[in-house]
Amino acid sequence: MGEIAHDQVLAWAQELLVAQSLGELAGIVARVPGAGDERPVGVLVMADPGHELRHLMYGGDDGPASGAGPVFVESLIGVAPQCAALHAPWSGEFRAADHALLLPGVASLRHLLMLPLRRGVQLVGVFCVGSRGAPPALAGLEPHWIEHVAIVLAATLERLFDRARLLRSGMTDPFTGWNSRRYLQVRLREELARCRRHGSAATCLVVDVDHLQLINERHGLPAGDRALRELGSRIESQVRSSDSTAHLGSDEFAVLLPSTSAEMAVPLAERIHAAVRAAPVELAPGIVEAISVSIGIASVPGVAEEDGKAAADQWLAEAEAALHRAKRSGGDRHELSSAAGTSAAGR
């Protein structure tokens, strides 16, 4: 077994301890120390039955580079039954039948080190270090050194996930109770990443109340607010549970449709139009008025994979540009983004 200096482990653990983002931490974990020419493989496996941690990891601007982040699983025991009895670091022979799901896509491993990561007494993750030659150099350290690495890593993960939760606070628009623009931007980036991984489609709709300013002028701002809330309710009545909705501010709403092309989204736009036209809105006691909406539709844009924020911004901008064309054409209609290679309109 190759030797590894304690000060090398200390320096690496110090990097873990002071990491400022989940993306930075993922990069440090991937550089787990080795001995000589040995390049061990370090993978974090996190229990995430509600998908909260995955969204926190990949939903912000500081997420890891593609392929560099943790493996999120419904159940650690479901992935590796050995986790049920993992009360202390374990080192031994890598057995594909038992361990392959802990290091997906990594081939030809011979040895494995597993460090349990705990929050109190609860096992929340496992740090796996695999090697193709000699046992991982970290496995040759005294037990208290290995325990120190596990404690530092668990504490840092908890700190950074808590930080990410704070950054994602304010994801709800207090006026409508809908998700906010910030939430939508996070979801657009998540959906872009999913589309690129699987080669699938997704579409964003932006819905705007026609002539809301006239309603405000005639009947007052409370009447306009009532129209917006009613519009939100009618949009929600038409979308699927798998779709994401957001209030973008002012009189704009958005719907994100996973696994849906722009052309496939047209029937939803038509259903929203029909729901809005179905009955006038009661703006105040004794005051009812028909409202209509304009809708812009845009599918996933073709932007470099590494530029997720720019791609998400462009995607939303293309949907809003299609919306503005619909409004310029008189409103009460929908338009497909010309950037998607298709231009269509409907009433």
Beta strands, then each sheet from edge to edge (+ up, - down):
strand 1: 41-47
strand 2: 71-73
strand 3: 90-93
strand 4: 111-119
strand 5: 122-131
strand 6: 202-209
strand 7: 244-249
strand 8: 252-258
strand 9: 281-284
strand 10: 287-289
strand 11: 293-299
strand 12: 334-336
strand 13: 345-346
sheet 1: 2+ 1+ 5- 4+ 3-
sheet 2: 7+ 8- 6+ 11- 12- 13+
sheet 3: 9+ 10-
end
